[in-house]
Amino acid sequence: MLDRAKEHEWSTFDDPDYVHPGRDAASTRQAFSDAGWSDDEIDLKDEIAKAQSNEAPITSPGVARFTEAALHRLSQPIESAAAQLNVSNRDKVHFAVEPKSGPLLSKINVVMTDQSIITMGSFFTRYCGLVSRAYIRTMFLAPMSVGSDFNEEFLRKELRKRPDLIFYWWRIFISFALTGTHALAPFKPSSKDEILLMEQVAFAMEIFGLAHEYAHHALDHGRTVVSETDAHGEEFEADAFALKICKIVEADHRYAWVKGQSVPNPYLETGAGGVLLLSSLEVFRKAKDRIFVNKAYDTHPSFLNRSTKIKNTYIMQPNMYATSLDFCDAVENVLRCVMLELEPMMGKFSPKGLGDLAPDDWEVKSFE
């Protein structure tokens, strides 16, 4: 399978000798320096990243070691949570990197067995990192006006004062819509003031996404042909199970300690990370649909229905319910305002005009 994939024009196998234009070591280091990081801190970051890459197991020979390390970092807490939930078939699932473009996650059934492979695309964590960074920078424009005290007019007014931020969002979605990668998105690392929250949000998005696919395995979904109604029901069930995993991961201090202090991650426990992943993918899909007209049959229910069920998880726990609403609504509100500001920009480009830049739909080609 990997040998066949290597021959495909859209495969994402790593070429160790390739240097992306503008992403060489010197410019990358300068970008971190511009964001406020010292030389020693940049060196430490590089050392940690290198160690994680070297220590990660190989699931798909030839893919970038960074991606293998990211998958290992995410699969471990999910497997630990599954053990705590006493998932009966947890020994029959395998995590692997799928060398494809796009913010991809999937569950693949192993034919004629009850085993599953949970796959993560090569650029999924890149996508989550970019979206989380754009989200917190937008949220910081009006931190007291995005949740329960949402003020759409104020947030959109503040957002218009930052055309660079609107354009950052635009470049993220257009880059993934056109190429399935972050290649066209500018490299703007987190500052010291942003890094903790950015990492929390990205981690919550990533865990929810992989946990959702794991849930399909744990709940034995997808092994028989079902109606669209039943398929939607399975997606809701997987979301609910994924949130259980998120709560266990959030409570595990191994993933919450910073300089000896336990730091809670509300984006995990409330499901807000999942809502951000789902809502951003909704915007990504809208951007992609304007470029390519290749809409495939989708078994997933609408984003708003899924978000509502996630928010209602704590409806019988008033205090937790209020917190969940605040964080999840903040995500919905920010993405709604972003989309409203992006719509005029999208309207300036005809589907044909953008399609000419990438004549082949990377997603359709990669799934042939």
C-alpha positions as CSV (number, residue, x, y, z in Angstrom):
1,M,0.0,0.0,0.0
2,L,2.8,2.4,0.9
3,D,4.7,1.6,-2.3
4,R,1.6,2.4,-4.4
5,A,1.1,5.6,-2.4
6,K,4.6,6.8,-3.1
7,E,3.9,6.8,-6.8
8,H,1.0,9.1,-6.4
9,E,1.5,12.8,-7.3
10,W,-0.3,14.0,-4.2
11,S,1.4,11.6,-1.7
12,T,3.1,13.3,1.3
13,F,6.1,11.2,1.8
14,D,9.0,13.1,3.2
15,D,12.0,14.2,1.1
16,P,14.8,14.9,3.6
17,D,16.6,17.1,1.1
18,Y,13.6,19.4,0.3
19,V,13.5,22.8,1.8
20,H,10.3,24.8,1.5
21,P,10.9,28.3,0.1
22,G,11.1,30.7,3.0
23,R,11.2,27.9,5.6
24,D,14.9,27.3,5.8
25,A,16.5,27.1,9.2
26,A,17.7,30.8,9.2
27,S,14.2,32.2,8.4
28,T,12.5,29.9,10.8
29,R,14.8,30.9,13.6
30,Q,14.3,34.6,12.7
31,A,10.5,34.1,12.8
32,F,10.8,32.8,16.4
33,S,13.1,35.6,17.3
34,D,10.7,38.1,16.0
35,A,8.0,36.5,18.1
36,G,10.1,37.2,21.3
37,W,12.0,33.9,21.8
38,S,15.6,34.0,22.9
39,D,18.4,32.0,21.2
40,D,18.6,29.6,24.1
41,E,14.8,29.0,24.1
42,I,14.9,28.4,20.3
43,D,17.7,25.9,20.8
44,L,15.8,24.1,23.5
45,K,12.7,23.9,21.4
46,D,14.7,22.4,18.6
47,E,16.4,19.9,20.9
48,I,13.0,18.7,22.3
49,A,11.5,18.4,18.8
50,K,14.4,16.4,17.6
51,A,14.3,14.1,20.6
52,Q,10.6,13.5,20.2
53,S,11.0,12.8,16.4
54,N,13.9,10.3,17.1
55,E,12.0,8.5,19.8
56,A,8.6,8.1,18.0
57,P,7.8,4.7,16.6
58,I,7.5,4.3,12.8
59,T,4.0,3.6,11.6
60,S,4.5,4.5,7.9
61,P,8.1,4.3,6.6
62,G,8.9,7.4,4.6
63,V,6.6,10.0,6.2
64,A,8.0,12.9,8.1
65,R,9.3,12.1,11.6
66,F,7.6,15.2,12.9
67,T,4.2,13.7,12.0
68,E,5.1,10.3,13.5
69,A,6.1,12.1,16.7
70,A,2.8,14.1,16.7
71,L,0.7,10.9,16.3
72,H,2.6,9.2,19.1
73,R,2.1,12.2,21.4
74,L,-1.7,12.0,20.7
75,S,-2.3,8.3,20.6
76,Q,-0.8,7.6,24.0
77,P,-3.3,9.6,26.1
78,I,-6.2,8.2,24.0
79,E,-5.1,4.6,24.6
80,S,-4.7,5.4,28.3
81,A,-8.2,6.9,28.5
82,A,-9.6,3.8,26.6
83,A,-8.0,1.6,29.3
84,Q,-9.7,3.6,32.0
85,L,-13.0,3.3,30.2
86,N,-12.4,-0.4,29.9
87,V,-13.0,-0.5,26.1
88,S,-13.2,-4.2,25.4
89,N,-11.7,-4.1,21.9
90,R,-8.8,-1.7,22.6
91,D,-6.2,-4.3,21.8
92,K,-7.5,-4.5,18.2
93,V,-6.8,-0.9,17.0
94,H,-3.6,0.5,15.5
95,F,-2.7,4.1,14.9
96,A,-0.8,5.1,11.7
97,V,0.1,8.1,9.6
98,E,-1.7,8.2,6.3
99,P,0.5,9.9,3.7
100,K,-2.2,12.2,2.3
101,S,-2.8,15.9,2.2
102,G,-5.6,17.7,4.0
103,P,-6.8,17.9,7.6
104,L,-7.5,14.1,7.5
105,L,-8.5,11.6,10.1
106,S,-10.2,8.3,9.4
107,K,-11.0,4.8,10.7
108,I,-10.2,2.0,8.4
109,N,-11.7,-1.5,9.0
110,V,-9.4,-4.4,8.5
111,V,-11.2,-6.7,6.1
112,M,-12.8,-9.8,7.6
113,T,-11.6,-9.0,11.1
114,D,-12.9,-6.8,14.0
115,Q,-9.6,-4.8,13.9
116,S,-9.3,-1.1,12.9
117,I,-6.6,1.3,11.8
118,I,-7.0,4.9,13.0
119,T,-5.1,7.1,10.5
120,M,-4.0,10.7,10.8
121,G,-3.1,12.6,7.6
122,S,0.4,14.2,7.3
123,F,-1.0,17.8,7.8
124,F,-3.7,17.4,10.4
125,T,-1.6,18.7,13.3
126,R,-0.3,21.6,11.2
127,Y,-3.9,22.5,10.4
128,C,-4.9,22.4,14.1
129,G,-1.9,24.5,15.1
130,L,-2.7,27.2,12.5
131,V,-6.4,27.4,13.4
132,S,-5.7,27.5,17.1
133,R,-3.2,30.3,16.7
134,A,-5.6,32.3,14.5
135,Y,-8.4,31.6,17.0
136,I,-6.7,32.9,20.1
137,R,-5.4,36.0,18.3
138,T,-8.9,36.8,17.2
139,M,-10.4,36.0,20.7
140,F,-7.8,38.3,22.3
141,L,-9.2,41.2,20.3
142,A,-12.3,41.1,22.5
143,P,-11.8,38.5,25.3
144,M,-14.8,39.6,27.3
145,S,-17.2,39.8,24.3
146,V,-17.0,36.4,22.6
147,G,-18.7,34.0,25.1
148,S,-21.8,34.5,27.3
149,D,-21.6,38.3,26.8
150,F,-21.1,38.1,23.0
151,N,-21.1,41.4,21.1
152,E,-20.9,40.6,17.4
153,E,-20.7,44.3,16.3
154,F,-17.8,45.0,18.7
155,L,-15.8,41.8,17.7
156,R,-16.2,42.5,14.0
157,K,-15.3,46.1,14.4
158,E,-12.1,45.0,16.2
159,L,-11.4,42.4,13.6
160,R,-11.6,44.9,10.8
161,K,-8.9,46.9,12.5
162,R,-6.6,43.9,12.0
163,P,-6.7,43.2,8.3
164,D,-3.5,41.2,8.7
165,L,-5.4,38.8,11.0
166,I,-8.3,38.4,8.6
167,F,-5.8,37.8,5.8
168,Y,-4.1,35.2,8.1
169,W,-7.4,33.3,8.4
170,W,-7.9,33.6,4.7
171,R,-4.5,32.2,3.8
172,I,-5.0,29.2,6.2
173,F,-8.3,28.1,4.6
174,I,-7.2,28.9,1.0
175,S,-3.9,27.1,1.5
176,F,-5.6,23.9,2.7
177,A,-8.5,24.2,0.2
178,L,-6.1,24.6,-2.8
179,T,-3.3,22.2,-1.8
180,G,-4.3,20.3,1.3
181,T,-1.3,21.6,3.1
182,H,-0.1,24.7,5.0
183,A,2.3,25.7,2.1
184,L,0.5,29.0,1.3
185,A,0.0,30.0,5.0
186,P,2.4,32.5,6.5
187,F,4.7,31.3,9.3
188,K,3.9,33.3,12.4
189,P,5.0,31.5,15.5
190,S,3.3,32.0,18.9
191,S,4.7,34.6,21.2
192,K,5.4,33.7,24.9
193,D,2.0,35.3,25.8
194,E,0.2,33.0,23.3
195,I,2.0,29.7,23.5
196,L,0.3,28.1,26.5
197,L,-3.2,28.8,25.3
198,M,-2.4,28.0,21.7
199,E,-1.0,24.6,22.7
200,Q,-4.0,23.9,24.9
201,V,-6.5,24.7,22.1
202,A,-4.5,22.8,19.4
203,F,-4.2,19.8,21.7
204,A,-7.9,19.8,22.5
205,M,-8.7,19.9,18.8
206,E,-6.3,17.1,18.0
207,I,-7.4,14.8,20.8
208,F,-11.1,15.3,20.0
209,G,-10.5,14.5,16.4
210,L,-8.5,11.3,16.9
211,A,-10.8,10.3,19.9
212,H,-13.8,10.6,17.6
213,E,-12.3,8.1,15.1
214,Y,-11.3,5.9,18.0
215,A,-14.9,6.0,19.2
216,H,-16.1,4.5,15.9
217,H,-13.8,1.5,16.6
218,A,-14.8,1.2,20.3
219,L,-18.5,1.4,19.4
220,D,-18.1,-1.0,16.4
221,H,-19.3,1.5,13.9
222,G,-19.0,1.2,10.1
223,R,-19.0,-2.5,9.7
224,T,-22.4,-2.7,8.1
225,V,-24.3,-0.5,5.6
226,V,-26.7,1.8,7.5
227,S,-29.2,4.5,6.5
228,E,-28.2,8.2,6.6
229,T,-30.2,8.6,9.8
230,D,-28.3,5.8,11.5
231,A,-25.0,7.2,10.1
232,H,-25.8,10.5,11.7
233,G,-26.6,8.7,14.9
234,E,-23.2,7.1,14.8
235,E,-21.5,10.4,14.4
236,F,-23.3,11.8,17.5
237,E,-22.4,8.7,19.5
238,A,-18.7,9.1,18.5
239,D,-18.7,12.7,19.5
240,A,-20.1,11.8,22.9
241,F,-17.6,9.1,23.4
242,A,-14.8,11.4,22.2
243,L,-15.8,13.9,24.9
244,K,-15.5,11.2,27.5
245,I,-11.9,10.6,26.4
246,C,-11.2,14.3,26.4
247,K,-12.4,14.6,30.0
248,I,-10.1,11.7,31.1
249,V,-7.1,13.2,29.2
250,E,-7.7,16.6,30.8
251,A,-7.7,15.1,34.3
252,D,-4.5,13.2,33.6
253,H,-1.7,15.4,35.1
254,R,0.9,14.0,32.7
255,Y,-0.6,16.2,30.1
256,A,-1.3,19.3,32.2
257,W,1.9,20.2,34.1
258,V,3.8,23.4,33.2
259,K,6.9,24.2,35.3
260,G,5.6,22.0,38.2
261,Q,2.1,23.5,38.1
262,S,-1.1,21.7,37.1
263,V,-2.8,23.8,34.4
264,P,-6.4,22.8,33.5
265,N,-7.4,22.7,29.8
266,P,-11.0,23.9,29.6
267,Y,-11.0,23.3,25.8
268,L,-10.6,19.6,26.5
269,E,-13.2,19.1,29.2
270,T,-15.9,21.4,27.8
271,G,-15.6,20.1,24.3
272,A,-14.7,23.5,22.9
273,G,-11.7,22.1,21.2
274,G,-14.0,19.7,19.3
275,V,-16.3,22.5,18.4
276,L,-13.4,24.6,17.1
277,L,-12.2,21.6,14.9
278,L,-15.7,21.0,13.6
279,S,-16.5,24.7,13.0
280,S,-13.2,25.4,11.3
281,L,-13.7,22.4,9.0
282,E,-17.0,23.8,8.1
283,V,-15.3,27.0,6.9
284,F,-12.6,25.0,5.2
285,R,-15.3,23.0,3.3
286,K,-17.0,26.2,2.2
287,A,-13.7,27.6,0.9
288,K,-13.0,24.4,-0.9
289,D,-16.5,24.1,-2.4
290,R,-15.9,27.5,-4.1
291,I,-12.9,26.2,-5.8
292,F,-13.8,22.6,-6.8
293,V,-17.2,21.1,-7.6
294,N,-16.6,17.6,-6.4
295,K,-18.9,17.2,-3.4
296,A,-18.9,13.6,-2.2
297,Y,-21.7,11.9,-0.2
298,D,-21.2,12.9,3.4
299,T,-22.6,10.9,6.2
300,H,-21.9,13.6,8.8
301,P,-24.7,15.6,10.4
302,S,-24.6,19.4,10.3
303,F,-22.0,21.2,12.4
304,L,-24.6,23.1,14.4
305,N,-26.5,19.9,15.4
306,R,-23.2,18.3,16.5
307,S,-22.1,21.4,18.4
308,T,-25.5,21.6,20.2
309,K,-25.2,18.0,21.4
310,I,-21.6,18.6,22.6
311,K,-22.8,21.7,24.6
312,N,-25.7,19.8,26.1
313,T,-23.5,17.1,27.5
314,Y,-23.5,18.9,30.9
315,I,-27.1,20.1,30.9
316,M,-27.7,18.3,34.2
317,Q,-24.7,19.9,35.8
318,P,-25.6,23.6,36.0
319,N,-22.1,25.0,36.8
320,M,-20.3,22.9,34.3
321,Y,-23.0,23.5,31.7
322,A,-22.5,27.3,32.1
323,T,-18.8,26.9,31.6
324,S,-19.2,24.6,28.6
325,L,-21.7,27.0,27.0
326,D,-19.3,29.9,27.5
327,F,-16.3,28.2,25.9
328,C,-18.2,26.5,23.1
329,D,-20.3,29.6,22.3
330,A,-17.1,31.6,22.2
331,V,-15.7,29.3,19.5
332,E,-18.9,29.4,17.5
333,N,-19.1,33.2,17.8
334,V,-15.5,33.8,16.8
335,L,-15.7,31.5,13.8
336,R,-19.0,33.0,12.7
337,C,-17.5,36.6,12.8
338,V,-14.5,35.4,10.9
339,M,-16.6,33.8,8.2
340,L,-18.7,36.9,7.9
341,E,-15.5,38.9,7.3
342,L,-14.1,36.3,4.9
343,E,-17.3,36.0,2.7
344,P,-16.6,39.3,0.8
345,M,-13.0,38.2,0.1
346,M,-14.2,34.8,-1.1
347,G,-16.7,36.5,-3.4
348,K,-13.8,38.3,-5.2
349,F,-12.5,35.0,-6.5
350,S,-14.6,32.9,-8.9
351,P,-14.4,29.1,-8.5
352,K,-12.9,29.0,-12.0
353,G,-10.2,31.6,-11.2
354,L,-9.0,29.7,-8.2
355,G,-9.4,26.3,-9.8
356,D,-7.0,27.3,-12.5
357,L,-4.3,27.6,-9.8
358,A,-4.8,23.9,-8.9
359,P,-6.5,22.2,-11.8
360,D,-6.8,18.9,-10.0
361,D,-8.7,18.4,-6.8
362,W,-6.0,17.1,-4.4
363,E,-8.7,15.4,-2.2
364,V,-10.4,13.5,-5.0
365,K,-7.1,12.6,-6.6
366,S,-5.7,11.3,-3.3
367,F,-8.7,9.1,-2.7
368,E,-9.0,7.5,-6.1
